[in-house]
Amino acid sequence: MDGTVLNEQEELMQKLVFVPDDLFFFKNYSLKDMVTYYSKIYKEFETERALKLADTLKIPCDKKVSHFSKGMKRQTAIICAICTNADYMFFDETFDGIDPVVRNFIKKELSEQMSKKETTIVMTSHNLRELEDICDNIGLLYKGGIIFESDIDSLKTNMFKIQIALKDDLSKDTFKNYNVLSFKKNGSVATVILKGEREKYEKDLKELNPIVLDFLPLTLEEVFIYQMEVLGYEFNTLV
């Protein structure tokens, strides 16, 4: 981290916290016990803030965490992580088992933490929608490697879907000068996923005098699916 090997160095360990997908809690610990435990490890741990967040989320402080629901366990782990004030926070499947209202509340707390201390927060998730409104940058992990990474705004503005129909017949060859990620045709209307500058493509396509020409936004999930298809990962074989 920051060019230094950890090797259980206490000073560096203070700077990071990790909430795994498979959560672990000491058998007989309550949330209050977990807060006490974290406060002894992290010098900047905010005990009062942790208890206040628990109260807001209606999580009982004296009840054993082992008796909590899946969502309450996840909330307990996230509360403890946020209140460490670590410089680097890692969350695996951050919002698994958490309902939408609590999810939005936690996103707000994470955003405030980033603003408060310029904390770097890294999340992994199979649910792309939950990352779309909180992450600035996103990367695609595939077979143990990072296939690509980009800031979300650029990723979504440089890739788009069009539906087009021409007076004359059209085929994929019609778009041979474009960066085509996907081409599908249903009757006379083709749905094409393009990557590049929208303004240039829009200008060029209008010169074809199309009967139909609609530019449609892509969700982050669609962006990833089409990127994976380019790599040869065919999702339609799974459904």
FIKOLZA-1660 file (N, C-alpha, C; in steps of 0.1 Angstrom, whole numbers, plus 5000, padded with zeros to 4 digits):
% residues 239
   i   px   py   pz ch aa at
   1 5008 4988 5000  A  M  N
   1 5000 5000 5000  A  M CA
   1 5009 5012 5000  A  M  C
   2 5006 5022 4991  A  D  N
   2 5014 5034 4989  A  D CA
   2 5029 5030 4987  A  D  C
   3 5031 5019 4981  A  G  N
   3 5045 5014 4978  A  G CA
   3 5052 5007 4990  A  G  C
   4 5045 5004 5000  A  T  N
   4 5050 4998 5012  A  T CA
   4 5043 4984 5014  A  T  C
   5 5051 4974 5017  A  V  N
   5 5046 4961 5021  A  V CA
   5 5040 4962 5035  A  V  C
   6 5028 4956 5037  A  L  N
   6 5022 4957 5050  A  L CA
   6 5029 4949 5061  A  L  C
   7 5030 4936 5059  A  N  N
   7 5036 4928 5069  A  N CA
   7 5032 4931 5083  A  N  C
   8 5019 4933 5085  A  E  N
   8 5013 4935 5099  A  E CA
   8 5019 4948 5105  A  E  C
   9 5023 4958 5098  A  Q  N
   9 5028 4970 5104  A  Q CA
   9 5016 4978 5109  A  Q  C
  10 5016 4980 5122  A  E  N
  10 5005 4986 5129  A  E CA
  10 5001 5000 5123  A  E  C
  11 5011 5008 5120  A  E  N
  11 5009 5022 5115  A  E CA
  11 5001 5021 5102  A  E  C
  12 5005 5012 5093  A  L  N
  12 4999 5011 5080  A  L CA
  12 4985 5004 5081  A  L  C
  13 4984 4995 5090  A  M  N
  13 4971 4988 5092  A  M CA
  13 4960 4998 5097  A  M  C
  14 4964 5008 5104  A  Q  N
  14 4955 5018 5108  A  Q CA
  14 4948 5025 5097  A  Q  C
  15 4954 5025 5085  A  K  N
  15 4950 5032 5073  A  K CA
  15 4939 5025 5065  A  K  C
  16 4937 5012 5068  A  L  N
  16 4928 5004 5060  A  L CA
  16 4918 4996 5068  A  L  C
  17 4906 4993 5062  A  V  N
  17 4897 4984 5068  A  V CA
  17 4890 4977 5057  A  V  C
  18 4886 4964 5060  A  F  N
  18 4880 4956 5049  A  F CA
  18 4868 4949 5055  A  F  C
  19 4857 4950 5048  A  V  N
  19 4844 4943 5051  A  V CA
  19 4842 4932 5040  A  V  C
  20 4844 4920 5044  A  P  N
  20 4843 4909 5034  A  P CA
  20 4829 4905 5031  A  P  C
  21 4827 4897 5021  A  D  N
  21 4813 4892 5018  A  D CA
  21 4809 4883 5028  A  D  C
  22 4818 4874 5033  A  D  N
  22 4815 4864 5043  A  D CA
  22 4819 4871 5057  A  D  C
  23 4809 4876 5063  A  L  N
  23 4812 4884 5075  A  L CA
  23 4816 4875 5087  A  L  C
  24 4824 4881 5096  A  F  N
  24 4828 4874 5108  A  F CA
  24 4826 4883 5120  A  F  C
  25 4820 4877 5130  A  F  N
  25 4819 4884 5143  A  F CA
  25 4822 4874 5154  A  F  C
  26 4828 4879 5165  A  F  N
  26 4830 4871 5177  A  F CA
  26 4817 4866 5182  A  F  C
  27 4817 4853 5186  A  K  N
  27 4805 4846 5189  A  K CA
  27 4795 4853 5198  A  K  C
  28 4799 4858 5209  A  N  N
  28 4790 4864 5219  A  N CA
  28 4790 4879 5219  A  N  C
  29 4796 4885 5209  A  Y  N
  29 4797 4900 5209  A  Y CA
  29 4784 4906 5204  A  Y  C
  30 4781 4917 5211  A  S  N
  30 4770 4926 5207  A  S CA
  30 4776 4937 5198  A  S  C
  31 4767 4945 5193  A  L  N
  31 4773 4957 5185  A  L CA
  31 4781 4966 5194  A  L  C
  32 4777 4968 5206  A  K  N
  32 4785 4976 5215  A  K CA
  32 4799 4970 5217  A  K  C
  33 4799 4957 5219  A  D  N
  33 4812 4950 5220  A  D CA
  33 4821 4952 5208  A  D  C
  34 4815 4951 5196  A  M  N
  34 4822 4953 5184  A  M CA
  34 4828 4967 5183  A  M  C
  35 4820 4976 5187  A  V  N
  35 4824 4990 5187  A  V CA
  35 4836 4992 5197  A  V  C
  36 4836 4986 5208  A  T  N
  36 4847 4987 5218  A  T CA
  36 4859 4980 5212  A  T  C
  37 4857 4969 5205  A  Y  N
  37 4868 4961 5199  A  Y CA
  37 4875 4970 5189  A  Y  C
  38 4867 4976 5180  A  Y  N
  38 4873 4984 5169  A  Y CA
  38 4880 4996 5175  A  Y  C
  39 4874 5002 5185  A  S  N
  39 4880 5014 5191  A  S CA
  39 4894 5012 5197  A  S  C
  40 4897 4999 5201  A  K  N
  40 4910 4995 5206  A  K CA
  40 4920 4993 5195  A  K  C
  41 4915 4990 5183  A  I  N
  41 4924 4988 5172  A  I CA
  41 4927 5001 5164  A  I  C
  42 4917 5009 5162  A  Y  N
  42 4918 5021 5154  A  Y CA
  42 4918 5033 5163  A  Y  C
  43 4929 5041 5162  A  K  N
  43 4930 5052 5171  A  K CA
  43 4920 5063 5168  A  K  C
  44 4916 5064 5156  A  E  N
  44 4906 5075 5152  A  E CA
  44 4892 5070 5152  A  E  C
  45 4889 5058 5158  A  F  N
  45 4876 5053 5158  A  F CA
  45 4866 5062 5165  A  F  C
  46 4854 5065 5159  A  E  N
  46 4844 5074 5165  A  E CA
  46 4833 5065 5171  A  E  C
  47 4835 5063 5184  A  T  N
  47 4825 5055 5192  A  T CA
  47 4811 5061 5192  A  T  C
  48 4811 5074 5195  A  E  N
  48 4797 5080 5196  A  E CA
  48 4790 5080 5183  A  E  C
  49 4798 5082 5172  A  R  N
  49 4792 5082 5159  A  R CA
  49 4787 5068 5155  A  R  C
  50 4794 5058 5159  A  A  N
  50 4790 5044 5156  A  A CA
  50 4777 5041 5163  A  A  C
  51 4776 5045 5176  A  L  N
  51 4764 5042 5184  A  L CA
  51 4752 5050 5179  A  L  C
  52 4755 5062 5174  A  K  N
  52 4744 5071 5168  A  K CA
  52 4739 5065 5155  A  K  C
  53 4748 5060 5147  A  L  N
  53 4744 5054 5134  A  L CA
  53 4735 5041 5137  A  L  C
  54 4740 5033 5147  A  A  N
  54 4732 5021 5151  A  A CA
  54 4718 5025 5155  A  A  C
  55 4717 5036 5163  A  D  N
  55 4704 5040 5168  A  D CA
  55 4695 5045 5157  A  D  C
  56 4701 5052 5147  A  T  N
  56 4694 5057 5135  A  T CA
  56 4688 5045 5127  A  T  C
  57 4696 5035 5126  A  L  N
  57 4692 5023 5118  A  L CA
  57 4684 5013 5127  A  L  C
  58 4681 5016 5139  A  K  N
  58 4673 5007 5148  A  K CA
  58 4680 4994 5150  A  K  C
  59 4693 4994 5152  A  I  N
  59 4701 4982 5155  A  I CA
  59 4703 4982 5170  A  I  C
  60 4698 4971 5177  A  P  N
  60 4700 4971 5191  A  P CA
  60 4715 4969 5195  A  P  C
  61 4720 4977 5204  A  C  N
  61 4734 4977 5207  A  C CA
  61 4738 4966 5217  A  C  C
  62 4729 4961 5225  A  D  N
  62 4732 4951 5235  A  D CA
  62 4729 4936 5231  A  D  C
  63 4722 4935 5219  A  K  N
  63 4718 4922 5215  A  K CA
  63 4730 4915 5207  A  K  C
  64 4732 4902 5209  A  K  N
  64 4743 4895 5202  A  K CA
  64 4741 4896 5187  A  K  C
  65 4752 4900 5180  A  V  N
  65 4752 4901 5166  A  V CA
  65 4749 4888 5159  A  V  C
  66 4752 4877 5165  A  S  N
  66 4749 4864 5159  A  S CA
  66 4734 4861 5158  A  S  C
  67 4726 4869 5165  A  H  N
  67 4712 4868 5165  A  H CA
  67 4705 4878 5155  A  H  C
  68 4714 4886 5148  A  F  N
  68 4709 4896 5139  A  F CA
  68 4705 4889 5126  A  F  C
  69 4697 4896 5118  A  S  N
  69 4694 4892 5104  A  S CA
  69 4706 4894 5095  A  S  C
  70 4706 4889 5083  A  K  N
  70 4717 4891 5074  A  K CA
  70 4719 4905 5072  A  K  C
  71 4709 4913 5069  A  G  N
  71 4710 4927 5066  A  G CA
  71 4715 4935 5078  A  G  C
  72 4711 4932 5090  A  M  N
  72 4716 4939 5102  A  M CA
  72 4731 4936 5105  A  M  C
  73 4735 4924 5102  A  K  N
  73 4749 4920 5104  A  K CA
  73 4757 4929 5094  A  K  C
  74 4752 4930 5082  A  R  N
  74 4760 4938 5072  A  R CA
  74 4760 4952 5076  A  R  C
  75 4749 4958 5081  A  Q  N
  75 4749 4971 5086  A  Q CA
  75 4759 4974 5097  A  Q  C
  76 4759 4964 5107  A  T  N
  76 4769 4965 5118  A  T CA
  76 4783 4966 5113  A  T  C
  77 4787 4957 5103  A  A  N
  77 4800 4957 5098  A  A CA
  77 4804 4970 5091  A  A  C
  78 4794 4975 5084  A  I  N
  78 4796 4988 5076  A  I CA
  78 4798 5000 5086  A  I  C
  79 4789 5000 5096  A  I  N
  79 4790 5011 5106  A  I CA
  79 4804 5011 5113  A  I  C
  80 4809 4999 5117  A  C  N
  80 4822 4998 5123  A  C CA
  80 4833 5002 5114  A  C  C
  81 4832 4999 5101  A  A  N
  81 4842 5002 5091  A  A CA
  81 4842 5017 5089  A  A  C
  82 4831 5023 5087  A  I  N
  82 4830 5038 5084  A  I CA
  82 4836 5045 5096  A  I  C
  83 4833 5041 5108  A  C  N
  83 4838 5049 5120  A  C CA
  83 4852 5047 5124  A  C  C
  84 4860 5038 5116  A  T  N
  84 4874 5037 5118  A  T CA
  84 4881 5049 5113  A  T  C
  85 4875 5056 5104  A  N  N
  85 4882 5068 5097  A  N CA
  85 4895 5063 5090  A  N  C
  86 4895 5051 5086  A  A  N
  86 4907 5046 5078  A  A CA
  86 4908 5054 5065  A  A  C
  87 4920 5055 5060  A  D  N
  87 4922 5062 5047  A  D CA
  87 4917 5053 5035  A  D  C
  88 4917 5040 5036  A  Y  N
  88 4913 5031 5026  A  Y CA
  88 4902 5021 5031  A  Y  C
  89 4891 5021 5025  A  M  N
  89 4880 5012 5029  A  M CA
  89 4876 5003 5018  A  M  C
  90 4876 4990 5021  A  F  N
  90 4873 4980 5011  A  F CA
  90 4860 4972 5015  A  F  C
  91 4851 4972 5005  A  F  N
  91 4838 4965 5008  A  F CA
  91 4835 4955 4997  A  F  C
  92 4833 4943 5001  A  D  N
  92 4829 4932 4991  A  D CA
  92 4814 4929 4992  A  D  C
  93 4807 4931 4981  A  E  N
  93 4793 4930 4980  A  E CA
  93 4786 4938 4991  A  E  C
  94 4789 4951 4991  A  T  N
  94 4786 4961 5001  A  T CA
  94 4772 4961 5006  A  T  C
  95 4762 4960 4997  A  F  N
  95 4748 4962 5001  A  F CA
  95 4740 4949 5001  A  F  C
  96 4747 4938 5001  A  D  N
  96 4740 4925 5001  A  D CA
  96 4731 4923 5013  A  D  C
  97 4718 4921 5011  A  G  N
  97 4708 4919 5021  A  G CA
  97 4703 4931 5028  A  G  C
  98 4706 4943 5022  A  I  N
  98 4702 4955 5028  A  I CA
  98 4690 4961 5020  A  I  C
  99 4680 4966 5026  A  D  N
  99 4668 4971 5019  A  D CA
  99 4671 4985 5013  A  D  C
 100 4664 4989 5003  A  P  N
 100 4667 5002 4995  A  P CA
 100 4668 5014 5004  A  P  C
 101 4660 5016 5014  A  V  N
 101 4660 5028 5022  A  V CA
 101 4673 5028 5030  A  V  C
 102 4677 5017 5036  A  V  N
 102 4689 5017 5044  A  V CA
 102 4701 5018 5035  A  V  C
 103 4700 5012 5023  A  R  N
 103 4711 5013 5013  A  R CA
 103 4714 5028 5009  A  R  C
 104 4703 5035 5007  A  N  N
 104 4705 5050 5004  A  N CA
 104 4712 5057 5015  A  N  C
 105 4708 5054 5027  A  F  N
 105 4713 5060 5039  A  F CA
 105 4728 5057 5040  A  F  C
 106 4732 5045 5038  A  I  N
 106 4746 5041 5039  A  I CA
 106 4754 5048 5028  A  I  C
 107 4748 5048 5016  A  K  N
 107 4755 5055 5005  A  K CA
 107 4758 5070 5009  A  K  C
 108 4749 5076 5015  A  K  N
 108 4750 5090 5019  A  K CA
 108 4762 5091 5030  A  K  C
 109 4762 5081 5039  A  E  N
 109 4773 5081 5049  A  E CA
 109 4787 5079 5042  A  E  C
 110 4787 5070 5033  A  L  N
 110 4800 5068 5026  A  L CA
 110 4804 5080 5018  A  L  C
 111 4795 5087 5011  A  S  N
 111 4798 5099 5004  A  S CA
 111 4803 5110 5013  A  S  C
 112 4797 5111 5025  A  E  N
 112 4801 5121 5034  A  E CA
 112 4815 5118 5040  A  E  C
 113 4818 5105 5041  A  Q  N
 113 4831 5100 5046  A  Q CA
 113 4842 5104 5036  A  Q  C
 114 4839 5102 5023  A  M  N
 114 4848 5105 5013  A  M CA
 114 4851 5120 5013  A  M  C
 115 4841 5129 5015  A  S  N
 115 4843 5143 5015  A  S CA
 115 4850 5148 5027  A  S  C
 116 4847 5141 5038  A  K  N
 116 4852 5145 5051  A  K CA
 116 4867 5143 5052  A  K  C
 117 4872 5131 5047  A  K  N
 117 4886 5128 5049  A  K CA
 117 4893 5124 5036  A  K  C
 118 4886 5126 5025  A  E  N
 118 4892 5122 5012  A  E CA
 118 4895 5107 5013  A  E  C
 119 4886 5099 5019  A  T  N
 119 4888 5085 5020  A  T CA
 119 4887 5078 5006  A  T  C
 120 4896 5069 5004  A  T  N
 120 4894 5061 4992  A  T CA
 120 4886 5048 4995  A  T  C
 121 4875 5047 4988  A  I  N
 121 4866 5036 4990  A  I CA
 121 4865 5027 4978  A  I  C
 122 4868 5014 4980  A  V  N
 122 4868 5004 4969  A  V CA
 122 4857 4994 4972  A  V  C
 123 4848 4992 4962  A  M  N
 123 4837 4983 4964  A  M CA
 123 4837 4973 4953  A  M  C
 124 4833 4961 4956  A  T  N
 124 4831 4950 4946  A  T CA
 124 4816 4946 4947  A  T  C
 125 4810 4944 4935  A  S  N
 125 4796 4940 4935  A  S CA
 125 4792 4934 4922  A  S  C
 126 4783 4925 4922  A  H  N
 126 4777 4919 4910  A  H CA
 126 4764 4928 4906  A  H  C
 127 4760 4936 4915  A  N  N
 127 4748 4945 4912  A  N CA
 127 4754 4959 4908  A  N  C
 128 4754 4961 4895  A  L  N
 128 4760 4973 4890  A  L CA
 128 4752 4985 4893  A  L  C
 129 4739 4984 4894  A  R  N
 129 4730 4995 4897  A  R CA
 129 4734 5002 4910  A  R  C
 130 4737 4994 4920  A  E  N
 130 4740 4999 4933  A  E CA
 130 4753 5007 4933  A  E  C
 131 4762 5005 4923  A  L  N
 131 4774 5013 4923  A  L CA
 131 4773 5025 4914  A  L  C
 132 4763 5026 4906  A  E  N
 132 4762 5036 4895  A  E CA
 132 4761 5050 4901  A  E  C
 133 4754 5052 4912  A  D  N
 133 4752 5065 4918  A  D CA
 133 4761 5069 4929  A  D  C
 134 4772 5060 4932  A  I  N
 134 4781 5064 4943  A  I CA
 134 4796 5063 4938  A  I  C
 135 4799 5055 4928  A  C  N
 135 4813 5054 4924  A  C CA
 135 4817 5064 4913  A  C  C
 136 4829 5069 4914  A  D  N
 136 4834 5078 4904  A  D CA
 136 4841 5070 4893  A  D  C
 137 4848 5060 4897  A  N  N
 137 4855 5051 4887  A  N CA
 137 4851 5037 4889  A  N  C
 138 4851 5029 4878  A  I  N
 138 4847 5015 4879  A  I CA
 138 4856 5007 4870  A  I  C
 139 4858 4994 4874  A  G  N
 139 4866 4985 4866  A  G CA
 139 4859 4972 4864  A  G  C
 140 4863 4965 4854  A  L  N
 140 4856 4952 4851  A  L CA
 140 4867 4941 4854  A  L  C
 141 4864 4932 4864  A  L  N
 141 4872 4921 4867  A  L CA
 141 4867 4909 4859  A  L  C
 142 4876 4902 4852  A  Y  N
 142 4872 4890 4844  A  Y CA
 142 4884 4880 4844  A  Y  C
 143 4881 4868 4849  A  K  N
 143 4891 4858 4850  A  K CA
 143 4903 4862 4857  A  K  C
 144 4901 4869 4868  A  G  N
 144 4913 4873 4877  A  G CA
 144 4920 4885 4872  A  G  C
 145 4916 4892 4862  A  G  N
 145 4923 4904 4857  A  G CA
 145 4914 4915 4855  A  G  C
 146 4919 4927 4855  A  I  N
 146 4911 4939 4852  A  I CA
 146 4911 4941 4837  A  I  C
 147 4899 4940 4831  A  I  N
 147 4898 4941 4816  A  I CA
 147 4898 4955 4812  A  I  C
 148 4891 4964 4819  A  F  N
 148 4892 4978 4816  A  F CA
 148 4887 4986 4828  A  F  C
 149 4891 4998 4829  A  E  N
 149 4887 5007 4839  A  E CA
 149 4885 5021 4834  A  E  C
 150 4875 5028 4839  A  S  N
 150 4872 5041 4834  A  S CA
 150 4864 5049 4845  A  S  C
 151 4863 5062 4843  A  D  N
 151 4854 5069 4852  A  D CA
 151 4840 5067 4845  A  D  C
 152 4830 5067 4854  A  I  N
 152 4817 5063 4849  A  I CA
 152 4811 5072 4839  A  I  C
 153 4813 5085 4841  A  D  N
 153 4807 5095 4831  A  D CA
 153 4812 5092 4817  A  D  C
 154 4826 5090 4816  A  S  N
 154 4831 5088 4803  A  S CA
 154 4827 5075 4797  A  S  C
 155 4826 5065 4805  A  L  N
 155 4822 5051 4801  A  L CA
 155 4808 5052 4795  A  L  C
 156 4799 5059 4801  A  K  N
 156 4785 5060 4796  A  K CA
 156 4783 5069 4785  A  K  C
 157 4791 5080 4784  A  T  N
 157 4789 5089 4773  A  T CA
 157 4796 5085 4760  A  T  C
 158 4806 5075 4761  A  N  N
 158 4813 5071 4750  A  N CA
 158 4807 5058 4744  A  N  C
 159 4796 5053 4750  A  M  N
 159 4790 5041 4744  A  M CA
 159 4775 5044 4744  A  M  C
 160 4768 5040 4734  A  F  N
 160 4754 5043 4733  A  F CA
 160 4747 5034 4723  A  F  C
 161 4734 5033 4724  A  K  N
 161 4726 5024 4716  A  K CA
 161 4718 5032 4706  A  K  C
 162 4717 5028 4694  A  I  N
 162 4709 5035 4684  A  I CA
 162 4699 5024 4678  A  I  C
 163 4687 5029 4675  A  Q  N
 163 4678 5021 4667  A  Q CA
 163 4676 5029 4654  A  Q  C
 164 4678 5022 4643  A  I  N
 164 4679 5029 4630  A  I CA
 164 4672 5020 4619  A  I  C
 165 4665 5027 4610  A  A  N
 165 4659 5021 4598  A  A CA
 165 4661 5030 4586  A  A  C
 166 4665 5024 4575  A  L  N
 166 4668 5031 4563  A  L CA
 166 4657 5028 4552  A  L  C
 167 4656 5037 4542  A  K  N
 167 4648 5033 4530  A  K CA
 167 4653 5021 4523  A  K  C
 168 4666 5021 4522  A  D  N
 168 4673 5009 4516  A  D CA
 168 4676 4999 4527  A  D  C
 169 4679 4987 4524  A  D  N
 169 4682 4976 4534  A  D CA
 169 4696 4980 4540  A  D  C
 170 4697 4976 4553  A  L  N
 170 4709 4979 4560  A  L CA
 170 4714 4966 4566  A  L  C
 171 4728 4966 4568  A  S  N
 171 4734 4954 4574  A  S CA
 171 4745 4959 4583  A  S  C
 172 4752 4950 4589  A  K  N
 172 4764 4954 4597  A  K CA
 172 4774 4961 4589  A  K  C
 173 4775 4958 4576  A  D  N
 173 4785 4965 4568  A  D CA
 173 4782 4980 4566  A  D  C
 174 4769 4984 4569  A  T  N
 174 4766 4998 4568  A  T CA
 174 4774 5006 4579  A  T  C
 175 4778 4999 4589  A  F  N
 175 4785 5006 4600  A  F CA
 175 4800 5002 4601  A  F  C
 176 4805 4998 4589  A  K  N
 176 4819 4993 4589  A  K CA
 176 4830 5003 4593  A  K  C
 177 4826 5016 4592  A  N  N
 177 4835 5026 4596  A  N CA
 177 4833 5031 4610  A  N  C
 178 4825 5024 4617  A  Y  N
 178 4822 5027 4631  A  Y CA
 178 4827 5017 4641  A  Y  C
 179 4829 5020 4653  A  N  N
 179 4833 5011 4663  A  N CA
 179 4820 5004 4669  A  N  C
 180 4817 4992 4663  A  V  N
 180 4804 4985 4666  A  V CA
 180 4807 4975 4676  A  V  C
 181 4800 4975 4687  A  L  N
 181 4801 4965 4698  A  L CA
 181 4790 4954 4696  A  L  C
 182 4779 4958 4690  A  S  N
 182 4768 4948 4688  A  S CA
 182 4759 4953 4677  A  S  C
 183 4754 4944 4669  A  F  N
 183 4745 4947 4658  A  F CA
 183 4734 4936 4658  A  F  C
 184 4722 4940 4659  A  K  N
 184 4710 4931 4659  A  K CA
 184 4699 4937 4651  A  K  C
 185 4693 4929 4642  A  K  N
 185 4683 4934 4633  A  K CA
 185 4670 4927 4635  A  K  C
 186 4659 4934 4636  A  N  N
 186 4646 4928 4637  A  N CA
 186 4637 4935 4627  A  N  C
 187 4634 4928 4616  A  G  N
 187 4626 4934 4605  A  G CA
 187 4635 4944 4598  A  G  C
 188 4630 4956 4597  A  S  N
 188 4637 4967 4590  A  S CA
 188 4645 4976 4600  A  S  C
 189 4643 4973 4613  A  V  N
 189 4650 4982 4623  A  V CA
 189 4661 4974 4629  A  V  C
 190 4673 4981 4629  A  A  N
 190 4685 4976 4635  A  A CA
 190 4688 4983 4649  A  A  C
 191 4692 4975 4658  A  T  N
 191 4697 4980 4671  A  T CA
 191 4712 4978 4671  A  T  C
 192 4719 4989 4673  A  V  N
 192 4733 4989 4672  A  V CA
 192 4739 4996 4684  A  V  C
 193 4749 4989 4690  A  I  N
 193 4757 4995 4701  A  I CA
 193 4770 5001 4696  A  I  C
 194 4772 5013 4697  A  L  N
 194 4784 5020 4692  A  L CA
 194 4792 5026 4703  A  L  C
 195 4805 5026 4700  A  K  N
 195 4815 5033 4710  A  K CA
 195 4822 5044 4702  A  K  C
 196 4822 5055 4708  A  G  N
 196 4829 5067 4702  A  G CA
 196 4822 5080 4705  A  G  C
 197 4825 5090 4696  A  E  N
 197 4819 5103 4698  A  E CA
 197 4805 5103 4692  A  E  C
 198 4795 5106 4701  A  R  N
 198 4781 5106 4697  A  R CA
 198 4778 5116 4686  A  R  C
 199 4784 5128 4688  A  E  N
 199 4781 5139 4679  A  E CA
 199 4785 5136 4664  A  E  C
 200 4797 5130 4663  A  K  N
 200 4802 5126 4650  A  K CA
 200 4793 5116 4644  A  K  C
 201 4790 5105 4652  A  Y  N
 201 4781 5094 4646  A  Y CA
 201 4767 5100 4642  A  Y  C
 202 4762 5108 4651  A  E  N
 202 4749 5114 4648  A  E CA
 202 4748 5122 4635  A  E  C
 203 4759 5130 4633  A  K  N
 203 4760 5138 4621  A  K CA
 203 4761 5128 4608  A  K  C
 204 4769 5118 4609  A  D  N
 204 4771 5109 4598  A  D CA
 204 4759 5101 4595  A  D  C
 205 4752 5096 4605  A  L  N
 205 4740 5088 4603  A  L CA
 205 4728 5096 4597  A  L  C
 206 4727 5108 4601  A  K  N
 206 4717 5117 4596  A  K CA
 206 4718 5119 4581  A  K  C
 207 4731 5118 4576  A  E  N
 207 4733 5120 4562  A  E CA
 207 4728 5108 4554  A  E  C
 208 4725 5097 4560  A  L  N
 208 4719 5085 4554  A  L CA
 208 4704 5087 4552  A  L  C
 209 4698 5098 4557  A  N  N
 209 4684 5101 4556  A  N CA
 209 4676 5089 4562  A  N  C
 210 4678 5086 4574  A  P  N
 210 4671 5074 4580  A  P CA
 210 4656 5077 4582  A  P  C
 211 4648 5066 4581  A  I  N
 211 4634 5067 4584  A  I CA
 211 4633 5068 4600  A  I  C
 212 4641 5060 4606  A  V  N
 212 4641 5060 4621  A  V CA
 212 4655 5062 4626  A  V  C
 213 4658 5070 4635  A  L  N
 213 4671 5072 4642  A  L CA
 213 4669 5077 4656  A  L  C
 214 4670 5068 4665  A  D  N
 214 4669 5071 4679  A  D CA
 214 4682 5068 4687  A  D  C
 215 4687 5077 4695  A  F  N
 215 4698 5075 4703  A  F CA
 215 4693 5072 4717  A  F  C
 216 4697 5061 4723  A  L  N
 216 4691 5057 4736  A  L CA
 216 4703 5055 4746  A  L  C
 217 4700 5059 4758  A  P  N
 217 4711 5058 4769  A  P CA
 217 4712 5043 4773  A  P  C
 218 4724 5040 4777  A  L  N
 218 4727 5026 4782  A  L CA
 218 4728 5026 4797  A  L  C
 219 4723 5016 4804  A  T  N
 219 4726 5015 4818  A  T CA
 219 4740 5009 4820  A  T  C
 220 4745 5011 4832  A  L  N
 220 4759 5006 4834  A  L CA
 220 4760 4991 4832  A  L  C
 221 4749 4984 4835  A  E  N
 221 4748 4969 4833  A  E CA
 221 4749 4966 4819  A  E  C
 222 4742 4973 4810  A  E  N
 222 4743 4971 4796  A  E CA
 222 4757 4974 4790  A  E  C
 223 4763 4984 4795  A  V  N
 223 4777 4987 4791  A  V CA
 223 4786 4975 4794  A  V  C
 224 4785 4970 4806  A  F  N
 224 4794 4958 4809  A  F CA
 224 4790 4946 4801  A  F  C
 225 4778 4944 4798  A  I  N
 225 4774 4932 4790  A  I CA
 225 4780 4933 4776  A  I  C
 226 4779 4944 4770  A  Y  N
 226 4784 4946 4757  A  Y CA
 226 4799 4945 4756  A  Y  C
 227 4806 4951 4767  A  Q  N
 227 4820 4949 4768  A  Q CA
 227 4824 4935 4769  A  Q  C
 228 4817 4927 4776  A  M  N
 228 4820 4913 4778  A  M CA
 228 4817 4905 4765  A  M  C
 229 4807 4909 4757  A  E  N
 229 4804 4903 4745  A  E CA
 229 4816 4905 4735  A  E  C
 230 4822 4917 4735  A  V  N
 230 4833 4920 4727  A  V CA
 230 4845 4910 4730  A  V  C
 231 4846 4906 4743  A  L  N
 231 4856 4897 4747  A  L CA
 231 4853 4882 4744  A  L  C
 232 4841 4880 4738  A  G  N
 232 4837 4867 4735  A  G CA
 232 4829 4859 4745  A  G  C
 233 4824 4867 4755  A  Y  N
 233 4816 4860 4766  A  Y CA
 233 4802 4862 4762  A  Y  C
 234 4795 4852 4757  A  E  N
 234 4782 4853 4752  A  E CA
 234 4772 4850 4763  A  E  C
 235 4765 4861 4767  A  F  N
 235 4755 4859 4778  A  F CA
 235 4742 4852 4773  A  F  C
 236 4739 4853 4759  A  N  N
 236 4727 4846 4755  A  N CA
 236 4728 4831 4756  A  N  C
 237 4740 4825 4758  A  T  N
 237 4741 4811 4759  A  T CA
 237 4737 4807 4773  A  T  C
 238 4736 4816 4782  A  L  N
 238 4732 4813 4796  A  L CA
 238 4718 4814 4799  A  L  C
 239 4710 4821 4790  A  V  N
 239 4696 4823 4793  A  V CA
 239 4687 4816 4783  A  V  C
% end
